[in-house]
Amino acid sequence: MTTVADILKIVETIYPPDLAEEWDRIGLQLGDPGATVTGVATALESDLGTVRDAVARGANCLVAHHPLLFHPLKRVTPGDPIGAIVMEAIKRDVTIIAAHTNADWAEGGLNDHLAAQLGLLDVRPMTPLPTHQEYKLVTFIPHENIEAVTDAMFAAGAGVIGDYEKCSYQIDGHGTFLPGEGADPYSGEKGKVAREAEVRVEVIVPDKKLKAVVDALWEAHPYEEPAYDVYPLKTNPRNAGALRMGRLEAALSVSEIIEKLKAVLGVEHLRAAGPAKDVVTHVAICTGGGAVYLPSLPKSPKTLFITGDVKYHDAVDATRLGVPLVDAGHFASEISFADLTARKLRERLAAMGSDIPVHALAVEIDPLRTV
């Protein structure tokens, strides 16, 4: 049986939640995490169309890029646009999960996906995110309590290394201790040195889970005073962060890149600003709306910036800075979330031995049209 919590866990493995901007609203937005999943649907938006299409395909879990519940709700009624979607999802027992800026910034996320489609080389984050702190927790457990204690620590968030869970290193040994007069020892006697067979257990713990894991250790460990050590680890920087920068295999003109981008996005028209006749060697990408990052780009006509939601003054700034700028559109640059995420979910579920169907919905259209 696959639950909504299982799907959420996979989504958070693909798009780690700690990558999301602080203002973002991601994760499980609507529904019961313990509900059994009959099918998963992926989409750019959670709206009446995608909720109903998910149901038509037998899916009761919708994974969308844009959060449905972004601003506090004042009412949930059929006459309220967001309230109507919430009511429809509840009525049809559809749970909703959002993966927003964490899907943009993640390695293999939307920015990397577009970079790959354009054939960029040596792709890297323009603004890498700080390495998340991890710790190695070492403790010592009697043989008969190994499973209970390690399971408790795993449930609290320990032992995750990449795509693997419940990771630990265990080695047999012996511990010695002298219970004092005020002690209530699990084994041994007061006033006598005890020598007990124990297992040394090592697990990796992320910073945000450390307190919960230590609390779980204390709760599950049979000893009155369990011994444990916590070591900070130096980890490699993640290939995740805002924007992506990559180089072209061969220099192209601005117009050549625009034509290539049109083909990738499946659109007939794009808006552009800044230098139009220069030869470009590098491309920076921020899917969705990323014009705010324009000032941080190299001030060079050889670096072209692709983003969406470009405003008039953004175009003026690009022209003044001498940076070629292409407005790919918010919808066009992010609609690939449905296919990309569906593929990643299918791969993860198959590796788990699950045959839950995953559907990339294709009912959405760009709300902006050229007239």
C-alpha positions as CSV (number, residue, x, y, z in Angstrom):
1,M,0.0,0.0,0.0
2,T,1.4,3.4,-1.0
3,T,0.2,6.4,1.0
4,V,0.2,10.1,0.4
5,A,3.0,10.4,2.9
6,D,5.0,7.9,0.8
7,I,4.5,10.1,-2.3
8,L,5.4,13.3,-0.3
9,K,8.6,11.6,0.8
10,I,9.6,10.8,-2.8
11,V,8.8,14.4,-3.9
12,E,10.9,15.7,-1.1
13,T,13.8,13.4,-2.1
14,I,13.6,14.7,-5.7
15,Y,13.1,18.3,-4.7
16,P,14.5,18.8,-1.1
17,P,12.3,21.1,0.9
18,D,15.3,22.9,2.4
19,L,16.0,24.4,-1.0
20,A,12.7,26.3,-1.1
21,E,12.7,30.1,-0.5
22,E,11.6,31.0,3.1
23,W,8.4,32.7,1.7
24,D,7.3,29.7,-0.3
25,R,4.5,27.3,0.6
26,I,5.4,23.8,-0.3
27,G,4.7,20.2,0.7
28,L,1.4,18.6,1.5
29,Q,-1.2,21.4,1.2
30,L,-4.5,19.5,1.3
31,G,-5.5,16.0,2.3
32,D,-4.7,13.1,4.6
33,P,-1.1,11.9,4.6
34,G,-2.3,8.5,5.6
35,A,-4.7,8.1,2.7
36,T,-4.0,5.3,0.2
37,V,-2.9,6.5,-3.2
38,T,-4.7,5.1,-6.2
39,G,-2.7,7.1,-8.7
40,V,-0.6,10.3,-9.0
41,A,-1.1,13.2,-11.4
42,T,1.4,16.0,-12.0
43,A,0.7,19.5,-13.3
44,L,1.8,23.1,-13.3
45,E,-1.3,24.3,-11.3
46,S,-3.8,22.9,-8.9
47,D,-7.1,24.1,-10.4
48,L,-10.5,22.8,-11.2
49,G,-9.3,21.4,-14.5
50,T,-6.3,19.5,-13.2
51,V,-8.2,18.2,-10.2
52,R,-11.0,16.8,-12.4
53,D,-8.6,15.4,-14.9
54,A,-6.7,13.7,-12.2
55,V,-9.9,12.0,-11.0
56,A,-10.8,11.0,-14.5
57,R,-7.5,9.2,-14.7
58,G,-8.0,7.4,-11.4
59,A,-5.5,9.6,-9.5
60,N,-6.2,10.9,-6.1
61,C,-2.9,12.6,-5.4
62,L,-2.0,15.8,-7.4
63,V,1.6,17.0,-7.4
64,A,1.7,20.6,-8.7
65,H,4.5,23.1,-9.2
66,H,2.6,26.2,-8.0
67,P,1.1,26.2,-4.5
68,L,-2.6,26.4,-4.4
69,L,-2.6,27.7,-0.8
70,F,-0.2,30.6,-1.0
71,H,-2.0,33.3,0.8
72,P,-4.2,32.8,3.8
73,L,-7.8,31.9,3.0
74,K,-10.6,34.2,4.2
75,R,-13.4,31.9,3.0
76,V,-13.9,28.5,1.4
77,T,-17.0,28.9,-0.7
78,P,-18.0,28.0,-4.3
79,G,-17.8,31.7,-5.2
80,D,-14.2,32.1,-4.2
81,P,-11.7,31.0,-6.9
82,I,-9.3,29.2,-4.5
83,G,-12.1,28.1,-2.2
84,A,-13.9,26.4,-5.1
85,I,-10.8,24.4,-5.9
86,V,-10.3,23.4,-2.3
87,M,-14.0,22.2,-2.1
88,E,-13.7,20.3,-5.3
89,A,-10.5,18.5,-4.2
90,I,-12.0,17.6,-0.8
91,K,-15.3,16.5,-2.5
92,R,-13.3,14.2,-4.8
93,D,-10.8,13.0,-2.2
94,V,-7.8,14.5,-4.0
95,T,-4.8,15.4,-2.0
96,I,-2.5,18.2,-3.2
97,I,1.3,18.5,-2.9
98,A,3.3,21.5,-4.1
99,A,6.9,21.6,-5.1
100,H,7.7,25.1,-6.1
101,T,11.1,26.9,-5.7
102,N,12.6,23.7,-4.4
103,A,11.8,22.2,-7.8
104,D,13.4,25.2,-9.5
105,W,16.6,25.2,-7.5
106,A,17.1,21.4,-7.1
107,E,19.7,19.5,-9.0
108,G,17.9,17.9,-11.9
109,G,15.0,20.4,-11.4
110,L,13.4,22.8,-13.9
111,N,16.4,25.0,-14.5
112,D,18.7,22.0,-15.1
113,H,16.0,20.5,-17.4
114,L,15.8,23.5,-19.7
115,A,19.6,23.7,-19.7
116,A,19.8,20.1,-20.8
117,Q,17.2,20.7,-23.5
118,L,19.3,23.6,-24.9
119,G,22.4,21.4,-24.8
120,L,24.3,23.6,-22.4
121,L,27.7,22.3,-21.1
122,D,29.4,22.8,-17.7
123,V,26.1,23.8,-16.1
124,R,26.3,25.2,-12.6
125,P,24.2,27.3,-10.2
126,M,24.8,31.0,-10.5
127,T,24.1,31.4,-6.7
128,P,24.9,28.0,-5.1
129,L,23.0,27.4,-1.9
130,P,25.0,26.9,1.3
131,T,25.9,23.3,2.1
132,H,23.5,21.9,4.6
133,Q,25.1,20.8,7.9
134,E,25.1,17.1,8.6
135,Y,26.2,15.2,11.7
136,K,27.4,11.7,12.5
137,L,25.7,10.4,15.6
138,V,27.4,7.4,17.3
139,T,25.7,5.5,20.1
140,F,26.1,2.1,21.8
141,I,23.2,-0.3,22.1
142,P,22.6,-3.7,23.7
143,H,22.2,-6.5,21.1
144,E,18.6,-7.2,22.1
145,N,17.6,-3.5,21.6
146,I,19.3,-2.8,18.3
147,E,16.1,-2.9,16.1
148,A,14.0,-0.9,18.5
149,V,16.5,1.9,18.9
150,T,17.6,2.2,15.3
151,D,14.1,2.1,14.0
152,A,13.2,5.0,16.3
153,M,16.2,7.0,15.1
154,F,15.4,6.2,11.4
155,A,11.8,7.3,11.9
156,A,13.0,10.6,13.3
157,G,15.1,11.3,10.2
158,A,18.5,9.6,10.7
159,G,20.2,7.3,8.2
160,V,19.3,9.0,4.9
161,I,22.2,9.0,2.3
162,G,21.0,10.2,-1.1
163,D,18.4,7.7,-2.4
164,Y,19.1,5.3,0.5
165,E,17.3,5.1,3.8
166,K,17.9,3.3,7.1
167,C,21.7,3.5,6.5
168,S,23.9,2.7,9.5
169,Y,27.3,1.2,10.4
170,Q,27.3,-1.3,13.2
171,I,30.2,-3.1,15.0
172,D,30.3,-5.3,18.1
173,G,32.2,-4.2,21.2
174,H,32.0,-4.0,24.9
175,G,31.1,-1.1,27.2
176,T,32.0,-0.7,30.8
177,F,30.3,1.4,33.5
178,L,30.1,1.7,37.3
179,P,26.5,2.5,38.5
180,G,26.5,4.9,41.4
181,E,24.3,4.8,44.4
182,G,21.6,6.9,42.8
183,A,21.6,4.9,39.6
184,D,18.9,2.6,38.3
185,P,20.9,0.5,35.9
186,Y,19.4,-1.5,33.0
187,S,22.1,-4.2,33.7
188,G,24.8,-4.6,36.3
189,E,24.7,-3.8,39.9
190,K,25.3,-0.6,41.9
191,G,28.9,-0.3,43.1
192,K,30.2,-3.0,40.7
193,V,32.0,-2.3,37.4
194,A,29.9,-3.9,34.6
195,R,31.1,-5.0,31.2
196,E,28.3,-5.4,28.7
197,A,28.3,-6.6,25.1
198,E,27.1,-3.7,23.0
199,V,26.9,-2.6,19.3
200,R,28.4,0.6,18.2
201,V,25.9,2.3,15.8
202,E,26.7,5.2,13.5
203,V,24.1,7.2,11.5
204,I,24.1,10.4,9.5
205,V,21.7,13.1,10.7
206,P,20.8,16.4,9.0
207,D,21.0,19.5,11.1
208,K,17.2,20.0,11.2
209,K,16.6,16.5,12.4
210,L,19.3,16.3,15.0
211,K,17.2,17.1,18.1
212,A,14.4,14.8,17.0
213,V,16.8,11.9,16.5
214,V,18.5,12.5,19.8
215,D,15.1,12.6,21.5
216,A,14.1,9.4,19.8
217,L,17.4,7.8,20.9
218,W,16.7,8.7,24.6
219,E,13.1,7.5,24.3
220,A,13.9,4.1,22.8
221,H,17.2,3.3,24.5
222,P,17.0,0.9,27.5
223,Y,19.8,2.6,29.4
224,E,19.1,5.2,32.0
225,E,21.9,7.4,30.6
226,P,22.6,6.3,27.0
227,A,26.0,7.3,25.7
228,Y,26.3,9.0,22.4
229,D,28.6,11.3,20.4
230,V,27.7,13.9,17.8
231,Y,30.3,14.8,15.2
232,P,29.9,17.7,12.7
233,L,30.7,16.6,9.1
234,K,32.2,18.6,6.3
235,T,30.1,17.9,3.2
236,N,30.6,18.9,-0.4
237,P,28.6,21.8,-1.8
238,R,25.4,20.8,-3.5
239,N,24.9,21.5,-7.2
240,A,21.7,23.4,-6.3
241,G,20.7,27.0,-6.2
242,A,19.1,29.9,-8.0
243,L,19.6,30.1,-11.7
244,R,21.8,28.0,-14.0
245,M,24.7,29.1,-16.1
246,G,26.1,27.0,-18.9
247,R,28.2,27.4,-22.0
248,L,27.2,26.6,-25.6
249,E,29.1,24.0,-27.4
250,A,29.6,26.5,-30.2
251,A,28.9,30.3,-30.1
252,L,25.5,31.2,-31.5
253,S,23.9,34.5,-32.4
254,V,21.0,35.7,-30.2
255,S,18.5,35.0,-33.0
256,E,19.8,31.4,-33.3
257,I,19.4,30.8,-29.6
258,I,15.9,32.2,-29.7
259,E,14.9,29.9,-32.6
260,K,16.3,26.9,-30.6
261,L,14.4,28.0,-27.5
262,K,11.2,28.3,-29.5
263,A,11.6,24.7,-30.7
264,V,12.3,23.4,-27.2
265,L,9.3,25.3,-25.7
266,G,7.0,24.6,-28.6
267,V,6.1,28.3,-29.0
268,E,5.9,30.5,-32.1
269,H,6.8,33.9,-30.5
270,L,9.1,35.1,-27.7
271,R,10.0,38.6,-26.5
272,A,13.6,39.8,-26.3
273,A,15.5,42.8,-25.1
274,G,19.1,44.0,-25.0
275,P,21.7,43.4,-27.6
276,A,20.3,41.5,-30.6
277,K,23.2,41.0,-33.0
278,D,25.9,39.8,-30.7
279,V,27.4,36.3,-30.6
280,V,26.6,34.4,-27.4
281,T,28.8,31.9,-25.7
282,H,27.0,31.4,-22.4
283,V,23.3,31.1,-21.3
284,A,21.8,31.8,-17.9
285,I,18.4,30.3,-17.0
286,C,15.7,31.0,-14.4
287,T,12.4,29.4,-15.3
288,G,9.3,31.1,-14.1
289,G,9.9,34.7,-13.1
290,G,13.5,35.6,-12.5
291,A,14.1,39.1,-13.8
292,V,15.1,40.1,-10.3
293,Y,18.4,38.3,-10.9
294,L,19.3,40.4,-13.9
295,P,21.7,42.7,-12.0
296,S,23.7,39.6,-10.7
297,L,24.5,38.4,-14.2
298,P,27.8,39.1,-16.0
299,K,27.6,42.4,-17.7
300,S,28.5,40.9,-21.1
301,P,26.6,40.6,-24.4
302,K,28.2,37.1,-24.6
303,T,25.9,35.8,-21.8
304,L,22.2,35.6,-22.7
305,F,19.6,35.4,-19.9
306,I,16.4,33.3,-20.3
307,T,13.6,33.8,-17.8
308,G,9.9,34.8,-17.7
309,D,7.6,37.5,-16.5
310,V,9.8,40.2,-17.9
311,K,8.4,43.7,-17.3
312,Y,9.1,46.9,-19.2
313,H,11.7,48.2,-16.7
314,D,13.5,44.8,-16.8
315,A,13.9,45.2,-20.5
316,V,15.2,48.7,-20.0
317,D,17.7,47.5,-17.5
318,A,18.9,44.7,-19.8
319,T,19.4,47.2,-22.6
320,R,21.4,49.5,-20.3
321,L,23.4,46.6,-18.9
322,G,24.1,45.3,-22.4
323,V,22.8,41.8,-21.5
324,P,20.7,39.9,-24.1
325,L,17.4,39.0,-22.4
326,V,14.7,36.6,-23.6
327,D,11.3,36.4,-22.0
328,A,10.4,32.7,-22.4
329,G,7.1,33.2,-20.5
330,H,6.2,31.8,-17.1
331,F,3.9,29.1,-18.4
332,A,6.1,28.0,-21.3
333,S,9.3,27.8,-19.2
334,E,7.6,25.7,-16.4
335,I,4.9,23.6,-18.0
336,S,7.6,20.8,-18.4
337,F,7.2,20.3,-14.6
338,A,4.4,17.8,-15.3
339,D,6.4,15.5,-17.6
340,L,9.7,15.9,-15.7
341,T,8.2,15.2,-12.3
342,A,6.0,12.3,-13.6
343,R,9.1,10.6,-15.0
344,K,11.1,11.0,-11.7
345,L,8.1,9.7,-9.7
346,R,7.7,6.7,-12.0
347,E,11.4,5.8,-11.6
348,R,11.3,6.1,-7.8
349,L,8.1,4.1,-7.4
350,A,9.4,1.4,-9.7
351,A,12.5,1.1,-7.6
352,M,10.3,0.6,-4.6
353,G,8.4,-2.1,-6.4
354,S,5.2,0.0,-6.6
355,D,3.0,-0.1,-9.7
356,I,1.1,3.1,-8.8
357,P,0.3,4.9,-12.1
358,V,1.6,8.4,-12.6
359,H,0.0,10.7,-15.1
360,A,1.5,13.9,-16.5
361,L,-1.6,16.0,-17.1
362,A,-1.9,17.8,-20.5
363,V,-5.0,19.9,-20.0
364,E,-3.4,23.2,-19.1
365,I,-3.0,26.1,-21.5
366,D,-1.1,29.4,-21.1
367,P,-3.6,31.9,-19.6
368,L,-1.8,34.6,-21.6
369,R,-2.4,34.6,-25.4
370,T,-1.0,36.7,-28.2
371,V,-3.8,38.6,-30.0
